[in-house]
């Protein structure tokens, strides 16, 4: 197994031998192109190749590099570079842009962003999902799900101070769980979400086909719009049931300090001054 270093010394092609070196200072020319099992470090621009597929041990894309490759197979780490084409294997992005199609799982750190991931994805730091995750997605730190063009196939989990800007009227983000202080933003559309901790909905909980259930647990709350059934569990806090509702609301709130007359549900409804369409 060899470790080889690429820079666009002659042109921007993977298959040009004079672009490859045996040391990271680019002073010792490589005697061969990368072979199966090698580690490669890519710097500079790369426009195409390799034309014959090679299964590498690991591919590293250095900061500032802008590479496009389709025949290089193997797990990939980008340390601030931009990757186009296809990544066949798992990928980690530490800053930089992913404009490629990733056929495995992916982790995005720092300010990196995602093109297309066919597996599962984890977003950390200030990274974000800019397009498609076919599997599940987990958001940590201050990362987020962006724009109406995004799609997550197997549900999303938002932790820490993350948020969702994704989804739209015709394609809401389905199966989202919001924890900690995460939130569905004013431009976010979610279908049948669950809110836990101090999370909240400021956007739209969509009804979709067959109705939808939006669940608010613990101290979570709503300031946006909820269509379908909204269920509130946890402590009685009047401000938790804000926003607007197009459907029914089920209150399973605990209210130890409320007077007993009329029953706890009726007492909570009276104190909240809930509108006529809410079912108790």
N, C-alpha and C positions, 0 to 999 in steps of 0.2 A: 504494500500500500504506500502510495506517495502523497505528498502534499504539494500542490501546485498553485501558482498565483497568476491571475489574468489581469492584464491591462491592455488597453487598445493602443499598443505600440505601433502597429502597422495599419490595422483597420478595425472594424467593430465585429468581426466574425469569430465565433468560438473555434472554428476549424482551421484557423490560421496559426500554425505552430509558433511563429515569431511573436505572437501575443502572449505566450505562456513562459513562465519563469519558475525556477526551482527555489527562489528565495523571495522574501517579502520586500526586499529592497530593489527587486527587478534588475539584478546584476548578473545572475547565472541563468542562461537560457535553458529552458526545458528541452529534453531530447525527444519527448513524445507528448502527444495530446493526453488529456485525462482518460484514465481507464477505470474499469469496474473496481469499486472499493476505495478509490482515492478520495482525499479531501481537497476541495478547491476553494480559493478565496478570489472573489471577483471585484475588480476596481475599474473605474472608467465606464464607458458606454459599450454595450454589446447589442448588436442589431439582429443577430440570427444565430441559429445552431443550438446544439450540435445536430448535424444532419443524420448521424448514426447514433441511436440511443445508447446512453451509457448510464449504468446504475452506480451512483457514487455513494460513499459513506456519508458525507455531509457537504452541503453547499453553503458557503458564507458570502453574503453580499455586503460589501463594505459601504460606509457612509459616503454619500455623494454619487455612488454608482447608479447607472440607469441601464438595466439589463433586460433583455428579451430572449427567453430560451424556451424550447418546447421538448427537446429530446434528452435533457438532463434529468435523471430520475434520482430521487433521494430526499431525505429530510433537509430543510432549508432554514437558515437563520439570516435575517436581514438586520444589520446594525445601522439603520438609517438610510439604506438604499431604496431605490424604486424597482419593483419587480413586475415585469409584464410576461405574457405568455401563459405557460402552464407549470405549476409545481405539482409533481407527482410524489406525494409523501406528506408528512406533517411539516408545519411551518411555524416559526416564531418571528415576530416583527418587533424590533426595538426601535421605534421611530420609523420614519419613512413611509412610503405608500405601497400598498399592495394593489396592483391593477391586474393581477394574474388570477387564473382559475386554480384554486387549491383543491386537489382531489382527496386530501386527508383532513385532519383536524388542525386548528390554528390557534395561536395565542398572540394577542396584540397588546403591546405595552407602550408606555409613553404617549406620544401623539400620533401613533400609527393608525391606519384605517384599512378597511377591508374592501376587496372587490367581490369575489365569489368563493365561498367555502362549501364543499360538498359534505363535509362532516360537521363536527361540533366546533364552537368557537368560544374563547374566553377573552374578554376585553378588560384591560386593567389601565390604571392611570387615567390620562385624558384621551385615550383611544376611542374609536367609534366604528360602528358598522355602517358602511356607506351603500351597501347593495344587498347581497344575498347570503344567508346561512341556511343550508338545507336541513341541518340537524338542529340542535339546541344551542342557545347562546346564554352566556353568563356575563353580567356587567358588574365590575367592581370599581372602587375609587370614584372618579368623576366621569367615567366613560358614559357613552350614550348610544342610542339607536337613532339614526338620522333619517330625515326626509321621507316623503311618501313613497319613494321608489324602493325602500328596503323591504326585505322579506325574510322571515325566520320560520322555518318549517315545523320545528318540534317544541316551540315555546321558548320564552325568555325569562330569565330571573334577574331582577335588578336589586343590587345590594348597595350599601353605603349611601352616597349622595348622587347616584346615577339617575338617568332619566330616559324616557322614551319620547322621541319626536316623530316616530315612524307610524306608518299605516295611514289609510284614508278611508273615506266613506265606503268605497267598494272593496277594499282589501285591508280590514283592520288587523292589527297584530293579535293573534289568537294565543290564549293560554299563558298570559303574562302574569308573573308573580312579583310584587313590589315589597321589598323588605327595608328595614332601617328608615332612612329619611329619603328614599328614592321616590320618584313621582312620574306620573304621566302628564306631560306638559300640555300647554294650551293647544298645540298643534298635533298632539298625539291621538290616535284612534286605537283602542284596544277592545278585544272581544272576550267576555267572561273573565275578567281579571280578578286576582286576589290581592288585597292590600293588607300588609302586616306592619307591626311596629308603629312608627310615626310617618309612614308613607301616605301619599294622597293622590287623588285624581283632580287635575286641573283642566283636562281635555275632555275627550268623549269616550264613554263606554258604550260601544255600539251594540245594537240588538241583533242584527243579522238574521239568518234563516232559523226558524225554530225557537226564537227568543234567546235571551242571554241572562246569566246570573252574575252580578258583580258583588263580591264579598269584601266587606270591610271589617277587619279584626283589630283587636287591641286598641291603639290610639289613632288608627288610620282614619282618614276623613275625605269628604268630597267637597270640592268647590266648583266642579265642572258640571258636565251633563251626563246623566245615566239613563240609558234606555233599557227596557226590560225590568227584571226584578233586581232590586238592591237589598242586600242583607247586611245589617249592622250587628256585629257581635262585640262584646266587651263593655267597657265602662260607659256610663251615661255622661256624655259631654254634648251639650246642645249644638255647638259649632261643628260637630262631626257630620251632621246631616245638613249641609249647606248645598249650594248649587241648585240644579234643576233636575226634575225627574219626569220621564215619560214612561210610566209603568207603575208598579207597586213597590212599596218599601216594607220590609220586614225588620222590626226592631227587636233584637234579643239583647238589649242593654241591661246591665246591672245598675241599680240605682239605690244604694243603701240608705241615702239621706232623704229619699222621697217619702212623703206621707203615704200611708197605706190606703186611703180612701180612693175608691174607684179602681183599685188594682194597679199594679206597677206599669203595665203597658199603657193603660188609659192615662195614668198620671204623666208618663213620659210624653205621650202624644199631646196632652193639654199644655204641658210646659213648653214643648217645642213649637206649639201653634202650627202643627203640620197641616198641609192642604188636604182637601176632601178626598183625593184619589188614593191616598196612602192607606193600605190595608193593615190593620192591627190584629 
